[in-house]
Amino acid sequence: MTTHLASLARVAVIGAIAVTGMHLGAPVVNPVLVGFILAVVVTPAVRRLEGRGLPRPGAVLAATGAIAGIALLLVAVFSLSLIELDSALPAYQDLLQAQLQGVQSWLADRGVPVSVRPPEAPDGSALIPPLWEILTGLSVLVVDFLVSLIVTVVMLLEADSFRAKLVRSLDDGARAELSRSASNLVAYVSLSTRSGLAAGIAVALLLLLLGIEAPALWAALIVVLGYIPYFGRPIASVPPIGLAWLQHGLPGALAVAVGIIVIDLVVGRLLVPYPAGKALGVSPLVIVLSILAWTLVLGVPGLFLGAPLALAVRAMLSVSEETRWLAVLMEPPGEDDGAAPA
């Protein structure tokens, strides 16, 4: 017990110093972390391309070029959809006023006199930021993503050298644990991508059927936020449900909400063998706490980095014999964990 407490104290001190430094350097740390995660995820694809005779630089550029193309496609979808929504904003404000008046009348008929007004920003400006502010934010994201791609390319080009250094410095057990963690991360991203694409396409078709504006935007949002376990899909579902309420009232909002829930259940049961969070090999409670903690430390990128960083922390704790017991505590519950001792 004393040894465990001593190792826990050392981990807490080192972790506090590291987290403080990451918080202070978040603008630089975030693109580097994203680049590292992309490098781990893309490594199997690079190896397959090398196996087909493509040299390492060509394989790296092909893989990262595919990522850049997908990112540019998403930026184009978001930009065009936001321009479309911005042009229709006056009509949405009128719809919002009409819906709020309907709510006020419904409450008044039941003896609850309430004055309901459209919400405004604290400074009295419009609730939705101007289009130029949104596009400026997207441009900042593009710059950060380019930095991440550069980090990814450099890491992939030096992957063999880094692997050789690990072979010299770590024992077989530590290398096996790091390899397992990398495989878990690849499986997590693969499952999140497949389930996100399936759910996004189905939601887009649902919104088209119901006549909801900008279905491609909300489908892309579901795909992107699907990389946030447990939180992503609910957050991504709020805008289309709210827009359905503006366009079609409560029945439209309920139809979209029920449709998204059904789609999520069908995708989870039929198209994905198990939840993406389970692929990480980390307890769901640890994943949730990690997402919340890293969001406080790194800002919005922490929502996406929280789950992979939980896996990285567990892998690092598993390397040392002193801290391996902490890594075991972070693992998902097994079949025998809840059994009482005989």
C-alpha angles and dihedrals in degrees: 000000000000091000091050092050091049092050090046091052091051092048091049093052095045091044093050091052092047094046092049091052092048091050092051093045097038095128089060099030096054098061090044092052091047090049092050092050091047090050091054093046095046096045095089090052091049090051091051091051090049089050088058092057101267113137118243096256091049092047091049093049092047093051096044090043089057090052091049091050092052091048092050090049091053091048090051092050092048094045096048093044092049090051089052092049092046091056090051095045096106090055091049091051090053090048090050091051091049093049092048091050088052090052090048092051091047091052092045091054087058095050097262108121105199129162107219118191133176110268119253134197116263092254092052095252125128118298092235114059117245115273093246090058091052093048090047089055090050090052090054089052090051091053091049090048091052089053089050091051091052090051090047093052093049093048093048092049090052096040095108092050091048091049091052091052090052090051090055097044105038134056124239094265094053092047091049091051093050091047091050091050091051090050090049091052092050091049091048093052092044093052092044090051095048095046092043094052093046093048093043094052092047093048091048090054090048092051091046089052091051094044097243115164122250099010091170091058094052092044090052089047091054091050094049098042090044087083088071106082117228094351105052103072096045091049092047091049096058099075098050091044090051092047090049088053090053094049102036107012126232095330090056093048091049091048092053093044093050091044093053092048092050092047091050091050094047093048091047094049104037111024103034121055093212137350116291091236090060090059090067093065090227128122114263089233090054091049093051093047091045092053092050094045097046091046088059091047102040103021123229093345086064088072089066097033097046097084097044090045090053087056091047092051091050091049093051092048090050093057094068122063090217095057100033091100089062090053090052090054089055094055120103117265114274130214093263098042094092096043118112117237115261 
